[in-house]
Amino acid sequence: MNICFQYILKSYFKRLFSVLFITALVIYLTNSFELLGRFRDHKPLFLLQLSGLKLPYLISEISPLICMLSVLWLVNNLVKQNEFIIFFNNCISIRRIIKYLVLINLCFSLFLLLFISPISSRYLAQYDQTIDYLRGYDVSRDNLFFKLKGEKFIHIESLRNNLLSGITIAEVQANDLKRTTFCSLGRIKQAGQWNLEDCDIKDGNVQTHQDNYILQTNVKKKDIRYFEYSPYHLPFWNLPNLVVSLQKLGMPSSFVELYFYKQITRPLVVILFSLMPFFFFDLEKHKIWLNSSYVIVASFTGFLFLSVIANILTHYTNSAVLCSIVPIAVFLFFILFRISHI
C-alpha cells in the first residue's frame, strides 16, 4: 500500500473517530437530558438506555458534517506541521491527497449506508414506539382515508393489524356519488380481497344488506402493513415498496421518494462536504485562507441549503431524483471547479 495513503488514512481516521465520539457524546447527553426532564416518573437508567436507540440514526443523518470537520482538522494539522511542503517536495500533489480523502470518505459513507442505516431505522422505530407508549399514545392507526382503483374512496375508523372496523366505501362515477357501502368489520387477504361483514349498501335510492361482501382490490396485506410504517423506520431498500403501496392507496408518496433518494445519495453528499475545506485552500501559502470557524459555518449553511432546496423542488416538480441530484450536482460543480484551479 502507498506510504502516503497509509499516512493519510491513519491520520484521518484518528480525527474521524475523535469527531465521531465527541459528536455522539454531545447528541446522547442532549437527548438524555431531554428525556429525563420530560419523563421524570420513569427510571433514569431506562431513559438513558432509550436515548441510545436514536443515536445511530442521528449520526447517519449528520455524517457529511462529521466528515467535513474531520477533513478540516486534518488539513489544519498538515498546515501547522508544514507537511504539505514535504508532500510537494516529494512530488505528491494536493489532488492526490484529495483523491485519497475522497476514497476514504466514500468507503465510510457506504459502510454507514449499507450496515448502520438499516440498524438505525430499526432502533429508531423502537425509540419512537417507546416514546409514544410513555406519552400514552395509541400507536395503531385510526381514521384512515385513501383511494383505490376505480374511483373508490375508503374511510376506515380503526385498523388493528389486518382487522378493519367502521369501513365506508364511496364509489364515484362522473363526479357524482354512485354507491356507498358501510361495513362494521373487515379482513384483508393476501390475494387482494377484502372480506367485509355486516354491510349496508346504498346504490342510488336502493338500500340492501349483505352479511358478507367481497371487495376485489389491488391492495394487499403488505400494502396496509407498509402504510402503517414511517419511512424513517424502514431500511432504505424497502422504501420503494412503501412508495408503491402509498400510490396504490392514493396517498402522497413524494416525501418517501425524496427520503429514499436522500439516503442513497448520501455518499455523494459526504464526498461533497469532505471537499469543502479544499474550496478555501491556498496552494501558494499552503493553508486555508479562511478561518476554520467560517468554513464550519459555511458548511452548515450549505447543508441546510441542500435540504431546503430539495424540499422546495419537491413542491414544484414530480421527480424526486431531480430534487435530490440537482442541488448536489450544482454544489459539486462549483467545488470541483475551484479545486481544479488550485
Secondary structure, 3 states (H helix, E strand, C coil): CCHHHHHHHHHHHHHHHHHHHHHHHHHHHHHHHHHHHHCCCCCHHHHHHHHHHCHHHHHHHCHHHHHHHHHHHHHHHHHHCCHHHHHHHCCCCHHHHHHHHHHHHHHHHHHHHHHHHHHHHHHHHHHHHHHHHHHCCCCCEEEEEEEECCCEEEEEEEEECCEEEEEEEEEEECCEEEEEEEEEEEEECCCCEEEEEEEEEEECCEEEEEEEEEEECCCCHHHHHHHCCCHHHCCHHHHHHHHHHHHHCCCCCHHHHHHHHHHHCHHHHHHHHHCHHHHCEECCCCEECCCHHHHHHHHHHHHHHHHHHHHHHHHHCCCHHHHHHHHHHHHHHHHHHHHHCC
